[in-house]
Amino acid sequence: MSRTYKILLIDDEQSILDMLALQLQSEGYKVYTAANANQGLEKLSCEPDMILLDINMAGMNGLDLCAKIRGFVVCPILFLTARITEQDKVNGLLAGGDDYITKPFSMDELLARMTAHLRREERYHTKTQGRFSEEMMIDYGKRKIYIKGSPVELSNKEFEIIKLLSRNAGQVFDKERIYEHIWGFNAEGDCSVIKEHIRKIRIKFAEYTDKTYIDTVWGVGYRWKN
């Protein structure tokens, strides 16, 4: 590895935590462990490069924890679980997970998937300063958006919403998660303002294109179209 990656393990089976920690440390990773979701929340201050998260935990389960932190944590989240149904996989991805590894698994498989995700993240952070499509360019560094070469005037909050959705294209965000991500957990206000911001963004986009970039997933939230 080119640098020492920080891995946060969250699992309520101590034997699995100990085994994975030992194996990953031997591979050169810096490992942090948490035996439940609340401990996991506390350990997020270590700013992990990847989270390995068990789904079936007592109290707050892995799906709920992932959904709670996804808007604030950009690193890959890999679920480790004995659940194997198609709906479980769908639920995990909708909650914001990046991959799904079924127990029991081999360390070779886990290490290979971890390496693939970490390399992808490294490419993303070192090379991707913007998002490009046939007619739109988003410059995240300069906080500017161009459609067919024309600049789109956006408020700060409108750009932040676009940034969140476009950097997680295809992932569905409900109004509450968008509000918490943009305004913060302790902000005083109403998440219903998200609907109005989305409406204004769509009006501004419509001045330049017929393409709909932000989909409404009825009863769930919003997502950026790939």
C-alpha positions as CSV (number, residue, x, y, z in Angstrom):
1,M,0.0,0.0,0.0
2,S,1.2,3.5,-0.8
3,R,0.0,4.8,2.6
4,T,-1.4,3.4,5.8
5,Y,-5.2,3.2,5.5
6,K,-7.4,3.5,8.5
7,I,-10.1,0.8,8.8
8,L,-13.1,1.0,11.2
9,L,-14.5,-2.4,12.1
10,I,-18.0,-2.4,13.6
11,D,-19.4,-5.8,14.7
12,D,-21.0,-7.1,17.9
13,E,-19.2,-10.5,17.7
14,Q,-15.9,-9.9,19.6
15,S,-14.3,-13.0,18.1
16,I,-14.8,-11.6,14.6
17,L,-13.5,-8.2,15.6
18,D,-10.4,-9.7,17.1
19,M,-9.8,-12.0,14.1
20,L,-10.3,-9.2,11.5
21,A,-8.2,-6.7,13.4
22,L,-5.3,-9.1,13.7
23,Q,-5.5,-10.0,10.0
24,L,-5.8,-6.5,8.8
25,Q,-3.1,-5.2,11.0
26,S,-0.8,-7.9,9.6
27,E,-1.6,-6.4,6.1
28,G,-0.4,-3.0,7.2
29,Y,-3.8,-1.4,8.0
30,K,-4.4,0.8,11.0
31,V,-7.5,-0.7,12.6
32,Y,-10.1,0.7,14.9
33,T,-12.9,-1.5,16.4
34,A,-16.4,-0.9,17.8
35,A,-18.6,-3.6,19.3
36,N,-21.9,-1.8,18.6
37,A,-23.3,1.1,16.6
38,N,-23.0,3.7,19.3
39,Q,-19.3,2.9,19.7
40,G,-19.0,3.1,16.0
41,L,-20.4,6.6,16.0
42,E,-17.8,7.6,18.6
43,K,-15.0,6.1,16.6
44,L,-15.9,8.0,13.4
45,S,-13.6,10.8,14.8
46,C,-10.7,8.7,13.6
47,E,-11.7,9.6,10.0
48,P,-11.5,6.1,8.6
49,D,-10.7,5.4,5.0
50,M,-13.1,2.4,5.0
51,I,-15.8,1.0,7.3
52,L,-16.5,-2.7,7.6
53,L,-20.0,-2.9,9.1
54,D,-22.0,-5.9,10.3
55,I,-25.7,-5.6,9.6
56,N,-27.2,-7.9,12.3
57,M,-26.3,-6.1,15.5
58,A,-28.3,-5.7,18.6
59,G,-29.8,-2.2,19.2
60,M,-29.1,0.0,16.1
61,N,-28.4,-2.4,13.3
62,G,-25.9,-1.8,10.5
63,L,-28.4,-0.6,8.0
64,D,-29.7,2.1,10.3
65,L,-26.2,3.1,11.3
66,C,-25.1,3.3,7.6
67,A,-28.2,5.5,6.7
68,K,-27.5,7.7,9.7
69,I,-23.8,8.4,8.8
70,R,-23.8,8.2,5.0
71,G,-24.4,11.9,4.4
72,F,-21.4,12.7,6.6
73,V,-19.0,10.0,5.7
74,V,-17.6,9.7,2.2
75,C,-15.4,6.6,2.7
76,P,-16.5,3.2,1.4
77,I,-18.8,1.2,3.6
78,L,-18.7,-2.6,3.2
79,F,-21.4,-4.7,4.9
80,L,-20.3,-8.0,6.5
81,T,-23.3,-10.1,7.2
82,A,-24.8,-13.6,7.2
83,R,-27.9,-12.3,5.4
84,I,-28.1,-13.4,1.8
85,T,-31.5,-12.5,0.4
86,E,-31.7,-10.2,-2.7
87,Q,-33.8,-7.8,-0.7
88,D,-31.1,-7.6,2.0
89,K,-28.6,-6.6,-0.6
90,V,-30.9,-4.0,-2.1
91,N,-31.6,-2.6,1.4
92,G,-27.9,-2.4,2.1
93,L,-27.1,-0.5,-1.1
94,L,-30.1,1.8,-0.6
95,A,-28.9,2.6,2.9
96,G,-25.6,3.8,1.4
97,G,-23.4,0.8,1.5
98,D,-20.8,0.3,-1.3
99,D,-20.4,-3.5,-1.2
100,Y,-21.9,-6.6,0.5
101,I,-19.7,-9.5,1.7
102,T,-21.5,-12.6,3.0
103,K,-20.3,-14.5,6.0
104,P,-18.5,-16.8,6.0
105,F,-16.0,-15.2,3.7
106,S,-12.3,-15.8,2.9
107,M,-9.7,-13.2,3.9
108,D,-8.4,-13.2,0.3
109,E,-11.8,-12.1,-1.0
110,L,-12.2,-9.5,1.7
111,L,-8.7,-8.1,1.1
112,A,-9.3,-8.0,-2.7
113,R,-12.5,-6.1,-2.4
114,M,-11.0,-3.7,0.2
115,T,-8.1,-3.0,-2.1
116,A,-10.4,-2.4,-5.1
117,H,-12.5,0.1,-3.2
118,L,-9.5,1.9,-1.7
119,R,-7.9,2.3,-5.1
120,R,-11.1,3.6,-6.5
121,E,-11.4,6.2,-3.7
122,E,-7.8,7.2,-4.2
123,R,-8.3,7.8,-7.9
124,Y,-11.5,9.7,-7.1
125,H,-9.9,12.1,-4.6
126,T,-6.7,12.7,-6.5
127,K,-8.1,13.1,-10.0
128,T,-11.8,13.9,-9.9
129,Q,-12.2,17.6,-9.3
130,G,-15.4,17.8,-11.4
131,R,-18.2,15.8,-13.0
132,F,-18.6,15.8,-16.7
133,S,-21.4,14.7,-19.0
134,E,-22.3,15.4,-22.6
135,E,-23.8,18.8,-21.8
136,M,-23.0,19.5,-18.1
137,M,-19.7,20.2,-16.3
138,I,-19.6,20.5,-12.5
139,D,-16.4,22.1,-11.1
140,Y,-16.5,21.2,-7.4
141,G,-13.3,23.1,-6.5
142,K,-14.6,26.4,-8.0
143,R,-18.2,25.6,-7.1
144,K,-19.4,26.3,-10.6
145,I,-21.8,24.5,-13.0
146,Y,-21.9,24.9,-16.7
147,I,-24.6,23.5,-19.1
148,K,-23.8,23.6,-22.8
149,G,-21.0,26.0,-21.9
150,S,-23.2,28.5,-20.1
151,P,-22.7,29.2,-16.3
152,V,-25.7,28.4,-14.1
153,E,-26.2,30.8,-11.2
154,L,-26.8,28.9,-8.0
155,S,-27.1,29.8,-4.3
156,N,-24.7,28.2,-1.9
157,K,-27.3,25.8,-0.6
158,E,-28.4,24.8,-4.1
159,F,-24.8,24.0,-5.1
160,E,-24.3,22.0,-1.9
161,I,-27.4,19.9,-2.7
162,I,-26.2,19.3,-6.3
163,K,-22.7,18.4,-5.0
164,L,-24.1,15.9,-2.5
165,L,-26.4,14.2,-5.1
166,S,-24.0,14.3,-8.0
167,R,-21.1,12.9,-6.1
168,N,-23.3,10.0,-5.1
169,A,-25.1,9.5,-8.4
170,G,-27.8,6.8,-8.3
171,Q,-28.0,6.9,-4.5
172,V,-31.4,7.9,-3.1
173,F,-31.4,10.6,-0.4
174,D,-34.5,11.5,1.6
175,K,-35.2,15.1,2.5
176,E,-34.1,14.6,6.1
177,R,-30.6,13.3,5.1
178,I,-30.1,16.1,2.6
179,Y,-31.1,18.7,5.3
180,E,-28.8,17.2,7.9
181,H,-25.9,17.0,5.5
182,I,-26.2,20.6,4.3
183,W,-27.5,22.4,7.4
184,G,-26.1,20.1,10.1
185,F,-27.6,17.9,12.8
186,N,-28.4,20.7,15.2
187,A,-29.8,23.2,12.6
188,E,-33.1,24.8,13.4
189,G,-35.5,24.5,10.5
190,D,-37.7,22.3,8.4
191,C,-36.4,19.7,5.9
192,S,-39.4,20.7,3.7
193,V,-37.2,23.5,2.4
194,I,-35.3,20.8,0.4
195,K,-38.3,20.4,-1.9
196,E,-38.3,24.2,-2.7
197,H,-34.5,24.2,-3.3
198,I,-34.9,21.2,-5.7
199,R,-37.7,23.0,-7.5
200,K,-35.5,26.1,-8.0
201,I,-32.6,24.0,-9.2
202,R,-34.8,22.3,-11.8
203,I,-36.1,25.7,-13.0
204,K,-32.6,27.0,-13.4
205,F,-31.5,23.8,-15.3
206,A,-34.5,24.0,-17.5
207,E,-33.3,27.3,-18.9
208,Y,-30.5,25.5,-20.6
209,T,-31.6,21.8,-21.1
210,D,-34.6,19.5,-21.3
211,K,-32.7,16.8,-19.4
212,T,-33.8,16.0,-15.9
213,Y,-30.7,15.6,-13.7
214,I,-32.5,15.1,-10.4
215,D,-35.1,12.4,-10.1
216,T,-37.8,12.3,-7.5
217,V,-38.2,8.8,-6.1
218,W,-41.8,9.0,-4.9
219,G,-42.2,8.4,-1.2
220,V,-38.4,8.1,-0.7
221,G,-36.4,11.2,-1.8
222,Y,-34.1,12.4,-4.6
223,R,-31.3,11.0,-6.6
224,W,-28.9,12.2,-9.3
225,K,-29.3,10.4,-12.7
226,N,-26.1,8.9,-14.1
